[in-house]
């Protein structure tokens, strides 16, 4: 129940679905002595819930994948590990882009392997008077959402301006975000969380100094 609530309520501050997916490892830079990072991808069900929350899959696809996973527990667990490997590769690739460093071949290999393994499986479908994308049922696999995540991440890495991928300045946070502000001076994943904590720390230090 706590995980389900967190999936529904955790802020999406990455500015891009691929970075929100990367941020499912919360408090990435927190030392183990202080509790360490918190991984929100703890099961295949959690992976599907995150993909639904990020708009990567819809309710019908989530239900169908849940049905498929029920009889393929070992395969679902393998897909979860593949998702975590993709998340970490995207994190390192985004960090390299942010810092102006070359991408590591192993991370590109991970991304490209998933792009090739799970090709686009969508068709145009009508919902009333509107048209939209729909997963092609015949090509649906337990790992199909990973292909969509990989394509989103690849598109961001190829098209984003080098200085538009940034890392939150909050201590131990580690969240990445796509800074689309005109002057590219955004510092925090969100002002409501790390931004407010920084303001509180500055206030405490001023009060302590003058005490």
C-alpha positions in Angstrom: 0.0 0.0 0.0 2.8 2.4 0.9 4.6 1.8 -2.4 1.3 2.1 -4.4 0.7 5.5 -2.7 4.3 6.6 -3.4 4.0 5.7 -7.1 0.8 7.8 -7.3 2.1 10.8 -5.3 5.8 11.1 -6.0 6.4 14.4 -7.9 7.4 14.2 -11.5 9.9 16.9 -11.8 12.2 15.5 -14.5 10.5 17.5 -17.2 10.7 14.4 -19.5 9.4 10.9 -19.0 12.8 9.3 -19.5 14.3 11.4 -16.7 11.3 10.7 -14.4 12.0 7.0 -15.0 15.7 7.6 -14.1 14.5 9.3 -10.9 12.8 6.1 -9.7 16.0 5.6 -7.8 15.4 8.2 -5.1 18.1 9.9 -3.0 20.6 8.5 -5.4 23.6 10.2 -3.8 22.7 9.6 -0.2 25.4 7.6 1.7 24.6 4.1 2.8 25.3 5.2 6.4 22.3 7.6 6.1 20.0 5.1 4.6 21.3 5.0 1.1 19.2 5.4 -2.1 15.6 4.2 -2.2 14.6 2.1 -5.2 11.0 2.4 -6.3 11.3 -0.3 -9.0 10.9 -3.2 -6.5 8.7 -5.5 -8.6 7.3 -5.9 -12.2 4.0 -4.5 -10.9 5.8 -1.4 -9.7 7.5 -1.1 -13.1 4.1 -1.2 -14.9 2.6 1.3 -12.4 5.4 3.7 -13.1 5.1 3.3 -16.8 1.3 4.0 -16.5 2.0 7.1 -14.3 4.5 8.4 -16.9 2.1 7.9 -19.8 4.2 5.2 -21.4 1.4 2.7 -21.3 -2.3 2.9 -20.9 -4.7 1.0 -18.6 -5.6 -1.7 -21.2 -1.9 -2.4 -21.8 -1.1 -2.5 -18.1 -3.9 -5.0 -17.5 -2.8 -7.2 -20.4 0.8 -7.2 -19.2 -0.4 -8.0 -15.7 -2.2 -11.0 -17.1 0.8 -12.1 -19.1 3.1 -11.7 -16.0 0.9 -13.8 -13.8 2.0 -17.0 -15.6 5.6 -15.9 -16.3 7.0 -14.9 -12.9 10.7 -15.7 -13.8 10.4 -13.7 -17.1 8.8 -10.8 -15.3 11.6 -10.7 -12.8 14.2 -10.8 -15.6 12.4 -7.8 -17.3 12.6 -5.9 -14.0 16.3 -6.4 -13.9 16.6 -5.3 -17.5 14.5 -2.2 -16.7 16.9 -1.3 -13.8 19.9 -1.8 -16.1 18.3 0.5 -18.7 17.6 3.1 -16.0 21.2 3.1 -14.8 22.5 3.3 -18.4 20.2 6.2 -19.1 21.4 7.9 -16.0 25.1 7.6 -16.9 24.4 8.7 -20.5 22.5 11.7 -19.3 25.2 12.6 -16.8 27.8 12.3 -19.6 25.7 14.6 -21.8 25.3 17.0 -18.9 29.0 17.1 -18.2 30.1 17.2 -21.8 31.9 13.8 -21.5 31.9 11.0 -24.1 29.2 8.3 -23.6 30.5 4.9 -22.4 30.2 2.2 -25.1 28.7 -0.2 -22.6 25.8 2.2 -21.8 25.1 2.8 -25.5 25.1 -1.0 -26.1 22.5 -1.4 -23.3 20.3 1.3 -24.8 20.7 0.0 -28.3 20.1 -3.6 -27.4 16.7 -2.7 -25.9 15.8 -0.5 -28.9 16.5 -3.4 -31.2 14.9 -6.0 -29.0 11.6 -4.2 -28.5 10.8 -2.3 -31.7 7.9 0.1 -31.9 4.7 -1.9 -31.7 1.9 0.7 -32.0 -0.9 1.4 -34.4 -3.3 4.4 -34.8 -6.6 3.8 -33.1 -9.8 5.9 -32.8 -11.4 6.9 -29.5 -14.6 8.6 -30.4 -13.6 11.5 -32.7 -9.9 11.5 -31.6 -7.0 9.5 -32.9 -4.2 8.2 -30.8 -1.5 5.6 -30.4 -2.4 2.1 -29.2 -0.1 -0.9 -28.4 -0.4 -3.6 -31.0 -1.6 -6.6 -29.0 0.1 -9.2 -31.2 3.5 -7.8 -30.6 3.0 -7.1 -26.8 5.7 -8.6 -24.6 6.5 -8.3 -20.9 9.4 -6.0 -21.9 7.5 -3.9 -24.4 7.4 -0.9 -22.1 11.2 -0.9 -22.0 11.3 -0.2 -25.7 9.1 2.8 -25.3 11.3 4.1 -22.4 14.5 3.5 -24.5 13.1 5.4 -27.4 12.1 8.3 -25.2 15.6 8.4 -23.6 17.4 8.1 -26.9 15.3 10.9 -28.4 16.1 13.2 -25.4 19.8 12.4 -25.6 19.9 13.1 -29.3 17.9 16.3 -29.3 18.4 18.0 -25.9 20.8 21.0 -25.7 23.9 19.9 -23.8 23.2 22.4 -20.9 19.5 21.5 -20.6 20.1 18.3 -18.7 20.8 19.2 -15.1 21.2 17.6 -11.7 19.4 18.9 -8.6 21.7 20.9 -6.3 20.1 19.4 -3.2 22.5 17.4 -1.1 22.2 13.7 -1.8 19.1 14.2 -4.1 20.7 13.2 -7.4 17.5 13.7 -9.4 18.0 14.8 -13.1 15.7 17.2 -14.9 15.4 18.7 -18.3 15.7 22.4 -17.8 13.6 24.2 -20.4 13.7 27.6 -18.7 14.9 30.5 -20.9 18.1 31.2 -19.0 18.9 27.5 -18.0 19.4 28.5 -14.4 17.1 26.1 -12.7 18.9 24.5 -9.7 16.4 22.3 -7.9 14.3 19.3 -8.9 11.5 21.3 -7.3 11.2 24.3 -5.1 8.6 22.5 -2.9 11.2 19.8 -1.9 14.9 20.5 -2.3 14.5 24.2 -2.9 12.6 24.7 0.3 15.0 22.5 2.3 17.9 24.7 1.0 16.0 27.9 2.0 15.4 26.4 5.5 19.1 25.5 5.8 20.2 29.0 4.9 17.7 30.5 7.4 19.0 28.2 10.1 22.6 29.1 9.4 21.8 32.8 9.5 20.0 32.5 12.8 22.8 30.4 14.2 25.4 32.9 13.1 23.6 35.8 14.8 22.7 33.9 17.9 
